[in-house]
Amino acid sequence: MDLHMKDADGIATTKQLGIADPAAKVVIVTDYDDEELRKAALAAGACEYALKEDLPDLLRLLRNVTA
């Protein structure tokens, strides 16, 4: 999930997904390296927050989420 999408807010969408499916696992992938956004995303139910510049590390994050 990205934080800023054309027609959606990633934090609000993450929260809605968690309500619709509590077993859903959302990983935020974004350009925004901002501690407040990170906290908001995790509070909304995201299980990880990754920066697009660190995409090589995304595979490790996904493995942790599915383990």
Biopython code that builds the backbone (N, CA, C, O; Angstrom):
import numpy as np
from Bio.PDB.StructureBuilder import StructureBuilder

atoms = [
    (1, "MET", "N", (0.849, -1.164, 0.000)),
    (1, "MET", "CA", (0.000, 0.000, 0.000)),
    (1, "MET", "C", (0.895, 1.227, 0.000)),
    (1, "MET", "O", (1.860, 1.309, 0.760)),
    (2, "ASP", "N", (0.566, 2.171, -0.854)),
    (2, "ASP", "CA", (1.271, 3.456, -0.827)),
    (2, "ASP", "C", (0.476, 4.405, 0.064)),
    (2, "ASP", "O", (-0.720, 4.195, 0.262)),
    (3, "LEU", "N", (1.098, 5.420, 0.593)),
    (3, "LEU", "CA", (0.401, 6.386, 1.440)),
    (3, "LEU", "C", (-0.449, 7.342, 0.630)),
    (3, "LEU", "O", (-1.572, 7.666, 1.017)),
    (4, "HIS", "N", (0.078, 7.789, -0.480)),
    (4, "HIS", "CA", (-0.630, 8.778, -1.299)),
    (4, "HIS", "C", (-0.883, 8.192, -2.675)),
    (4, "HIS", "O", (0.037, 7.998, -3.470)),
    (5, "MET", "N", (-2.158, 7.915, -2.940)),
    (5, "MET", "CA", (-2.560, 7.371, -4.231)),
    (5, "MET", "C", (-3.517, 8.348, -4.892)),
    (5, "MET", "O", (-4.040, 9.249, -4.237)),
    (6, "LYS", "N", (-3.741, 8.179, -6.152)),
    (6, "LYS", "CA", (-4.558, 9.124, -6.913)),
    (6, "LYS", "C", (-5.921, 9.385, -6.260)),
    (6, "LYS", "O", (-6.310, 10.536, -6.065)),
    (7, "ASP", "N", (-6.625, 8.331, -5.933)),
    (7, "ASP", "CA", (-7.983, 8.498, -5.411)),
    (7, "ASP", "C", (-8.170, 7.928, -4.011)),
    (7, "ASP", "O", (-9.300, 7.686, -3.585)),
    (8, "ALA", "N", (-7.074, 7.712, -3.294)),
    (8, "ALA", "CA", (-7.208, 7.106, -1.976)),
    (8, "ALA", "C", (-6.089, 7.547, -1.048)),
    (8, "ALA", "O", (-5.016, 7.961, -1.487)),
    (9, "ASP", "N", (-6.362, 7.449, 0.220)),
    (9, "ASP", "CA", (-5.400, 7.729, 1.275)),
    (9, "ASP", "C", (-4.958, 6.381, 1.843)),
    (9, "ASP", "O", (-5.790, 5.615, 2.328)),
    (10, "GLY", "N", (-3.689, 6.090, 1.790)),
    (10, "GLY", "CA", (-3.190, 4.791, 2.200)),
    (10, "GLY", "C", (-3.432, 4.461, 3.659)),
    (10, "GLY", "O", (-3.671, 3.301, 3.996)),
    (11, "ILE", "N", (-3.376, 5.449, 4.528)),
    (11, "ILE", "CA", (-3.603, 5.193, 5.947)),
    (11, "ILE", "C", (-5.067, 4.854, 6.191)),
    (11, "ILE", "O", (-5.375, 3.899, 6.904)),
    (12, "ALA", "N", (-5.972, 5.633, 5.601)),
    (12, "ALA", "CA", (-7.404, 5.352, 5.753)),
    (12, "ALA", "C", (-7.769, 4.010, 5.125)),
    (12, "ALA", "O", (-8.569, 3.260, 5.683)),
    (13, "THR", "N", (-7.191, 3.711, 3.981)),
    (13, "THR", "CA", (-7.476, 2.441, 3.314)),
    (13, "THR", "C", (-6.947, 1.270, 4.126)),
    (13, "THR", "O", (-7.595, 0.226, 4.194)),
    (14, "THR", "N", (-5.788, 1.425, 4.739)),
    (14, "THR", "CA", (-5.232, 0.378, 5.597)),
    (14, "THR", "C", (-6.172, 0.111, 6.761)),
    (14, "THR", "O", (-6.425, -1.043, 7.107)),
    (15, "LYS", "N", (-6.683, 1.159, 7.359)),
    (15, "LYS", "CA", (-7.616, 1.011, 8.476)),
    (15, "LYS", "C", (-8.887, 0.294, 8.022)),
    (15, "LYS", "O", (-9.381, -0.591, 8.719)),
    (16, "GLN", "N", (-9.414, 0.672, 6.861)),
    (16, "GLN", "CA", (-10.627, 0.041, 6.330)),
    (16, "GLN", "C", (-10.391, -1.438, 6.027)),
    (16, "GLN", "O", (-11.257, -2.274, 6.283)),
    (17, "LEU", "N", (-9.227, -1.755, 5.486)),
    (17, "LEU", "CA", (-8.902, -3.159, 5.204)),
    (17, "LEU", "C", (-8.858, -3.974, 6.493)),
    (17, "LEU", "O", (-9.344, -5.104, 6.535)),
    (18, "GLY", "N", (-8.286, -3.411, 7.522)),
    (18, "GLY", "CA", (-8.209, -4.104, 8.803)),
    (18, "GLY", "C", (-9.573, -4.358, 9.415)),
    (18, "GLY", "O", (-9.786, -5.374, 10.078)),
    (19, "ILE", "N", (-10.495, -3.437, 9.192)),
    (19, "ILE", "CA", (-11.863, -3.628, 9.679)),
    (19, "ILE", "C", (-12.560, -4.710, 8.855)),
    (19, "ILE", "O", (-13.234, -5.584, 9.401)),
    (20, "ALA", "N", (-12.390, -4.640, 7.543)),
    (20, "ALA", "CA", (-13.035, -5.607, 6.649)),
    (20, "ALA", "C", (-12.451, -7.005, 6.802)),
    (20, "ALA", "O", (-13.175, -7.996, 6.707)),
    (21, "ASP", "N", (-11.155, -7.086, 7.037)),
    (21, "ASP", "CA", (-10.486, -8.389, 7.162)),
    (21, "ASP", "C", (-9.372, -8.261, 8.202)),
    (21, "ASP", "O", (-8.248, -7.881, 7.872)),
    (22, "PRO", "N", (-9.689, -8.581, 9.455)),
    (22, "PRO", "CA", (-8.682, -8.449, 10.512)),
    (22, "PRO", "C", (-7.412, -9.273, 10.278)),
    (22, "PRO", "O", (-6.380, -8.990, 10.885)),
    (23, "ALA", "N", (-7.473, -10.275, 9.417)),
    (23, "ALA", "CA", (-6.290, -11.089, 9.131)),
    (23, "ALA", "C", (-5.423, -10.484, 8.020)),
    (23, "ALA", "O", (-4.337, -10.989, 7.734)),
    (24, "ALA", "N", (-5.901, -9.410, 7.400)),
    (24, "ALA", "CA", (-5.146, -8.775, 6.308)),
    (24, "ALA", "C", (-3.820, -8.251, 6.837)),
    (24, "ALA", "O", (-3.740, -7.736, 7.952)),
    (25, "LYS", "N", (-2.799, -8.389, 6.032)),
    (25, "LYS", "CA", (-1.466, -7.891, 6.384)),
    (25, "LYS", "C", (-1.082, -6.842, 5.350)),
    (25, "LYS", "O", (-0.927, -7.142, 4.166)),
    (26, "VAL", "N", (-0.932, -5.618, 5.814)),
    (26, "VAL", "CA", (-0.642, -4.492, 4.926)),
    (26, "VAL", "C", (0.776, -4.017, 5.164)),
    (26, "VAL", "O", (1.186, -3.773, 6.299)),
    (27, "VAL", "N", (1.514, -3.890, 4.082)),
    (27, "VAL", "CA", (2.853, -3.320, 4.124)),
    (27, "VAL", "C", (2.791, -1.984, 3.385)),
    (27, "VAL", "O", (2.405, -1.939, 2.216)),
    (28, "ILE", "N", (3.159, -0.925, 4.045)),
    (28, "ILE", "CA", (3.218, 0.397, 3.416)),
    (28, "ILE", "C", (4.546, 0.503, 2.679)),
    (28, "ILE", "O", (5.605, 0.247, 3.251)),
    (29, "VAL", "N", (4.483, 0.881, 1.410)),
    (29, "VAL", "CA", (5.687, 1.107, 0.598)),
    (29, "VAL", "C", (5.555, 2.527, 0.052)),
    (29, "VAL", "O", (4.645, 2.819, -0.724)),
    (30, "THR", "N", (6.466, 3.405, 0.459)),
    (30, "THR", "CA", (6.304, 4.826, 0.167)),
    (30, "THR", "C", (7.640, 5.541, 0.003)),
    (30, "THR", "O", (8.699, 5.001, 0.322)),
    (31, "ASP", "N", (7.563, 6.753, -0.496)),
    (31, "ASP", "CA", (8.735, 7.629, -0.591)),
    (31, "ASP", "C", (8.899, 8.491, 0.663)),
    (31, "ASP", "O", (9.922, 9.155, 0.827)),
    (32, "TYR", "N", (7.898, 8.484, 1.549)),
    (32, "TYR", "CA", (7.866, 9.404, 2.673)),
    (32, "TYR", "C", (8.552, 8.816, 3.906)),
    (32, "TYR", "O", (8.007, 7.940, 4.578)),
    (33, "ASP", "N", (9.747, 9.310, 4.188)),
    (33, "ASP", "CA", (10.502, 8.899, 5.361)),
    (33, "ASP", "C", (10.171, 9.881, 6.485)),
    (33, "ASP", "O", (10.935, 10.797, 6.789)),
    (34, "ASP", "N", (9.018, 9.657, 7.080)),
    (34, "ASP", "CA", (8.497, 10.592, 8.076)),
    (34, "ASP", "C", (8.003, 9.788, 9.277)),
    (34, "ASP", "O", (7.152, 8.911, 9.128)),
    (35, "GLU", "N", (8.522, 10.076, 10.442)),
    (35, "GLU", "CA", (8.193, 9.307, 11.638)),
    (35, "GLU", "C", (6.708, 9.383, 11.989)),
    (35, "GLU", "O", (6.126, 8.387, 12.420)),
    (36, "GLU", "N", (6.094, 10.540, 11.811)),
    (36, "GLU", "CA", (4.664, 10.677, 12.126)),
    (36, "GLU", "C", (3.811, 9.839, 11.169)),
    (36, "GLU", "O", (2.840, 9.214, 11.596)),
    (37, "LEU", "N", (4.164, 9.819, 9.881)),
    (37, "LEU", "CA", (3.442, 8.980, 8.926)),
    (37, "LEU", "C", (3.641, 7.508, 9.251)),
    (37, "LEU", "O", (2.706, 6.713, 9.160)),
    (38, "ARG", "N", (4.852, 7.151, 9.628)),
    (38, "ARG", "CA", (5.141, 5.759, 10.017)),
    (38, "ARG", "C", (4.260, 5.357, 11.204)),
    (38, "ARG", "O", (3.635, 4.297, 11.182)),
    (39, "LYS", "N", (4.212, 6.196, 12.230)),
    (39, "LYS", "CA", (3.393, 5.906, 13.402)),
    (39, "LYS", "C", (1.919, 5.805, 13.037)),
    (39, "LYS", "O", (1.223, 4.913, 13.521)),
    (40, "ALA", "N", (1.435, 6.712, 12.185)),
    (40, "ALA", "CA", (0.034, 6.692, 11.782)),
    (40, "ALA", "C", (-0.296, 5.427, 10.989)),
    (40, "ALA", "O", (-1.358, 4.833, 11.174)),
    (41, "ALA", "N", (0.609, 5.023, 10.114)),
    (41, "ALA", "CA", (0.390, 3.813, 9.312)),
    (41, "ALA", "C", (0.337, 2.578, 10.205)),
    (41, "ALA", "O", (-0.531, 1.723, 10.031)),
    (42, "LEU", "N", (1.247, 2.482, 11.144)),
    (42, "LEU", "CA", (1.270, 1.337, 12.048)),
    (42, "LEU", "C", (0.048, 1.347, 12.966)),
    (42, "LEU", "O", (-0.516, 0.295, 13.266)),
    (43, "ALA", "N", (-0.356, 2.529, 13.408)),
    (43, "ALA", "CA", (-1.557, 2.637, 14.244)),
    (43, "ALA", "C", (-2.816, 2.254, 13.461)),
    (43, "ALA", "O", (-3.783, 1.761, 14.041)),
    (44, "ALA", "N", (-2.801, 2.481, 12.145)),
    (44, "ALA", "CA", (-3.940, 2.128, 11.295)),
    (44, "ALA", "C", (-3.992, 0.637, 10.994)),
    (44, "ALA", "O", (-4.978, 0.143, 10.447)),
    (45, "GLY", "N", (-2.923, -0.084, 11.354)),
    (45, "GLY", "CA", (-2.929, -1.523, 11.172)),
    (45, "GLY", "C", (-1.882, -2.078, 10.234)),
    (45, "GLY", "O", (-1.817, -3.291, 10.035)),
    (46, "ALA", "N", (-1.054, -1.214, 9.648)),
    (46, "ALA", "CA", (0.027, -1.730, 8.796)),
    (46, "ALA", "C", (0.983, -2.536, 9.662)),
    (46, "ALA", "O", (1.236, -2.185, 10.814)),
    (47, "CYS", "N", (1.509, -3.612, 9.105)),
    (47, "CYS", "CA", (2.440, -4.427, 9.884)),
    (47, "CYS", "C", (3.894, -4.079, 9.583)),
    (47, "CYS", "O", (4.797, -4.453, 10.332)),
    (48, "GLU", "N", (4.114, -3.365, 8.489)),
    (48, "GLU", "CA", (5.466, -2.910, 8.131)),
    (48, "GLU", "C", (5.362, -1.587, 7.385)),
    (48, "GLU", "O", (4.308, -1.243, 6.851)),
    (49, "TYR", "N", (6.455, -0.858, 7.356)),
    (49, "TYR", "CA", (6.555, 0.431, 6.662)),
    (49, "TYR", "C", (7.907, 0.433, 5.961)),
    (49, "TYR", "O", (8.949, 0.420, 6.616)),
    (50, "ALA", "N", (7.893, 0.449, 4.639)),
    (50, "ALA", "CA", (9.142, 0.378, 3.876)),
    (50, "ALA", "C", (9.262, 1.571, 2.939)),
    (50, "ALA", "O", (8.272, 2.047, 2.385)),
    (51, "LEU", "N", (10.477, 2.036, 2.776)),
    (51, "LEU", "CA", (10.739, 3.124, 1.840)),
    (51, "LEU", "C", (11.037, 2.553, 0.456)),
    (51, "LEU", "O", (11.691, 1.519, 0.326)),
    (52, "LYS", "N", (10.556, 3.230, -0.558)),
    (52, "LYS", "CA", (10.793, 2.768, -1.925)),
    (52, "LYS", "C", (12.286, 2.711, -2.239)),
    (52, "LYS", "O", (12.717, 1.893, -3.052)),
    (53, "GLU", "N", (13.065, 3.558, -1.611)),
    (53, "GLU", "CA", (14.510, 3.535, -1.856)),
    (53, "GLU", "C", (15.154, 2.277, -1.284)),
    (53, "GLU", "O", (16.281, 1.935, -1.642)),
    (54, "ASP", "N", (14.441, 1.589, -0.395)),
    (54, "ASP", "CA", (14.954, 0.367, 0.218)),
    (54, "ASP", "C", (14.246, -0.879, -0.311)),
    (54, "ASP", "O", (14.122, -1.871, 0.408)),
    (55, "LEU", "N", (13.788, -0.838, -1.543)),
    (55, "LEU", "CA", (13.041, -1.964, -2.091)),
    (55, "LEU", "C", (13.790, -3.297, -2.034)),
    (55, "LEU", "O", (13.141, -4.333, -1.885)),
    (56, "PRO", "N", (15.105, -3.325, -2.145)),
    (56, "PRO", "CA", (15.776, -4.619, -1.999)),
    (56, "PRO", "C", (15.480, -5.275, -0.645)),
    (56, "PRO", "O", (15.517, -6.501, -0.537)),
    (57, "ASP", "N", (15.191, -4.488, 0.371)),
    (57, "ASP", "CA", (14.878, -5.007, 1.694)),
    (57, "ASP", "C", (13.414, -5.457, 1.802)),
    (57, "ASP", "O", (13.030, -6.090, 2.785)),
    (58, "LEU", "N", (12.603, -5.131, 0.793)),
    (58, "LEU", "CA", (11.180, -5.458, 0.837)),
    (58, "LEU", "C", (10.944, -6.964, 0.908)),
    (58, "LEU", "O", (10.028, -7.407, 1.601)),
    (59, "LEU", "N", (11.729, -7.737, 0.225)),
    (59, "LEU", "CA", (11.564, -9.192, 0.254)),
    (59, "LEU", "C", (11.701, -9.725, 1.681)),
    (59, "LEU", "O", (10.934, -10.594, 2.095)),
    (60, "ARG", "N", (12.665, -9.214, 2.422)),
    (60, "ARG", "CA", (12.832, -9.626, 3.823)),
    (60, "ARG", "C", (11.603, -9.242, 4.646)),
    (60, "ARG", "O", (11.128, -10.028, 5.466)),
    (61, "LEU", "N", (11.095, -8.039, 4.423)),
    (61, "LEU", "CA", (9.900, -7.604, 5.153)),
    (61, "LEU", "C", (8.715, -8.504, 4.846)),
    (61, "LEU", "O", (7.976, -8.899, 5.748)),
    (62, "LEU", "N", (8.537, -8.825, 3.574)),
    (62, "LEU", "CA", (7.419, -9.688, 3.188)),
    (62, "LEU", "C", (7.553, -11.087, 3.787)),
    (62, "LEU", "O", (6.558, -11.700, 4.175)),
    (63, "ARG", "N", (8.762, -11.577, 3.859)),
    (63, "ARG", "CA", (8.974, -12.888, 4.494)),
    (63, "ARG", "C", (8.601, -12.830, 5.978)),
    (63, "ARG", "O", (8.007, -13.766, 6.514)),
    (64, "ASN", "N", (8.953, -11.730, 6.630)),
    (64, "ASN", "CA", (8.606, -11.585, 8.049)),
    (64, "ASN", "C", (7.098, -11.508, 8.251)),
    (64, "ASN", "O", (6.566, -12.052, 9.218)),
    (65, "VAL", "N", (6.422, -10.841, 7.348)),
    (65, "VAL", "CA", (4.979, -10.672, 7.452)),
    (65, "VAL", "C", (4.257, -12.007, 7.251)),
    (65, "VAL", "O", (3.250, -12.272, 7.909)),
    (66, "THR", "N", (4.752, -12.825, 6.371)),
    (66, "THR", "CA", (4.079, -14.081, 6.065)),
    (66, "THR", "C", (4.551, -15.243, 6.943)),
    (66, "THR", "O", (4.000, -16.341, 6.870)),
    (67, "ALA", "N", (5.558, -15.002, 7.761)),
    (67, "ALA", "CA", (6.088, -16.088, 8.608)),
    (67, "ALA", "C", (5.197, -16.357, 9.807)),
    (67, "ALA", "O", (5.499, -17.236, 10.615)),
]
sb = StructureBuilder()
sb.init_structure("model")
sb.init_model(0)
sb.init_chain("A")
sb.init_seg("    ")
for serial, (resi, resn, name, xyz) in enumerate(atoms, 1):
    if name == "N":
        sb.init_residue(resn, " ", resi, " ")
    sb.init_atom(name, np.array(xyz, "f"), 0.0, 1.0, " ", f" {name:<3s}", serial, name[0])
structure = sb.get_structure()
